[in-house]
């Protein structure tokens, strides 16, 4: 999957990954287009870093994920990893509220 930097839906400067994740999911689901912008990549890397999952950009444009088993991911797969992690944390918060 190739990263495209021209965005159909512009991401506001300063928006966090948590704030833009639903828009990414909508775009990927409805438009069936898995492009990601440079801003989205920066935001997901910051989000994963806050979650204790550091990433390193490689010279070929892919990213090394430095957690548990080292993985090398393209930009869209990196965003998918962030989306999976965010979805799991949201689900855990909802379940915790339900049982408290």
ABEGO torsion letter per residue (X at the ends): XBBBABBABBBBBGBBAAAAAAAAAAAAAAAGBABBBAAAAAAAAAAAAAAGBBBBBBAAGBBBBABEBBBBBBAAAAAAAAAAAAAAAAAAAAAAAAAX
